[in-house]
């Protein structure tokens, strides 16, 4: 039998435990233990409630797993990510689920676009495969489908011709009797007048001469806005750089779907991480650089995000102004951008062939026939001379060159040359060809110590030859 002091100590400890349990429960669960007199009764009541809730949760999650399907608007990344969420719930409730069951669920729920993949998988499925391997193959298949659809659309647009309507014919017939206000000739209007184009060209020359007289021209932020870029936005809230363009990556590693929450509180998933070779503008020139740890998020928008936090972690100093932004390293500007509305656009672009790009510039360093030949779609020099004489193109000025060499035209029109027939007579009579053979190895050497000898066979030529 317990003494009175032991009973008093037990009641004190029991009261302390009941107080701890009572304070740790919410209002819903607290209602079930209000009638309990000891801590043991409280724990037994909570265990009964939790066991019943666990059984219900297992049934609910299992039903959710079997009812999960591919919904319209989904892609491979979002489907796998949603399935992983359900699988994680089942594992937290200690529901055993084999990888074969999960992979079978994925194959079963694929839409009709993946029928060929599903059929090839059933015919030659590997013995050991993981969900990550299957995800990589599905992403590659989805990327191939996207490329084929884009090629089909471009081919369809290229084959669509424009039909001349009766309205256009009527407008052309009306223009025959219209008199131009500029040159007083019939057949065109003032906006189509060639004399007006000549006037604009001369005005452009005068303006160019006036600019050439200037000794120093400062580059403003308005000029920087004209620099081409790939739409990278500076984001102080992003923890890594983000893009949806898979073909930009020079190296890409497929990872488990990683959740990324965007501005409208929607959860999208990154399925890869890698590096992108780019060029960055430092305010004076474009410099080759590399973006590391870029997340591949297929569902992301058309813009790309550059994480200012990741840049600061690498030692960059970020300076934001009213109209521009600069990223500096060791007191030297490495990257600039401009403010567009409430966002900062960074001057970042993919690596490109500067030689082919320079041919499309409005004002080049030289004005040769070769340069205009590239600008005008690789037309002949005679056509360029005719266009320059008639002044059909504004600003067409070229140096006098009789012949040019275009590597692109040579490679594009390259054909296989025919094989030449053999006209020389092959030797076929004994004596014209010397026959030789090496004999050996002999066990016993000769007097001179040799174990090999060469035998020559030379037959005399006939009188007829």
HELIX and SHEET records of a PDB file:
HELIX    1   1 UNK A    4  UNK A   24  1                                  21    
HELIX    2   2 UNK A   27  UNK A   33  1                                   7    
HELIX    3   3 UNK A   39  UNK A   67  1                                  29    
HELIX    4   4 UNK A   76  UNK A   92  1                                  17    
HELIX    5   5 UNK A   99  UNK A  109  1                                  11    
HELIX    6   6 UNK A  112  UNK A  114  5                                   3    
HELIX    7   7 UNK A  115  UNK A  123  1                                   9    
HELIX    8   8 UNK A  131  UNK A  158  1                                  28    
HELIX    9   9 UNK A  166  UNK A  175  1                                  10    
HELIX   10  10 UNK A  190  UNK A  192  5                                   3    
HELIX   11  11 UNK A  194  UNK A  212  1                                  19    
HELIX   12  12 UNK A  221  UNK A  224  1                                   4    
HELIX   13  13 UNK A  246  UNK A  248  5                                   3    
HELIX   14  14 UNK A  308  UNK A  313  1                                   6    
HELIX   15  15 UNK A  354  UNK A  358  1                                   5    
HELIX   16  16 UNK A  369  UNK A  375  1                                   7    
HELIX   17  17 UNK A  381  UNK A  390  1                                  10    
HELIX   18  18 UNK A  407  UNK A  412  1                                   6    
SHEET    1   A 6 UNK A 304  UNK A 307  0                                        
SHEET    2   A 6 UNK A 232  UNK A 235  1                                        
SHEET    3   A 6 UNK A 343  UNK A 346 -1                                        
SHEET    4   A 6 UNK A 332  UNK A 340 -1                                        
SHEET    5   A 6 UNK A 324  UNK A 329 -1                                        
SHEET    6   A 6 UNK A 317  UNK A 320 -1                                        
SHEET    1   B 4 UNK A 241  UNK A 243  0                                        
SHEET    2   B 4 UNK A 286  UNK A 296  1                                        
SHEET    3   B 4 UNK A 267  UNK A 281 -1                                        
SHEET    4   B 4 UNK A 251  UNK A 261 -1                                        
SHEET    1   C 4 UNK A 241  UNK A 243  0                                        
SHEET    2   C 4 UNK A 286  UNK A 296  1                                        
SHEET    3   C 4 UNK A 267  UNK A 281 -1                                        
SHEET    4   C 4 UNK A 348  UNK A 350 -1                                        
SHEET    1   D 2 UNK A 435  UNK A 439  0                                        
SHEET    2   D 2 UNK A 453  UNK A 457 -1                                        
END                                                                             
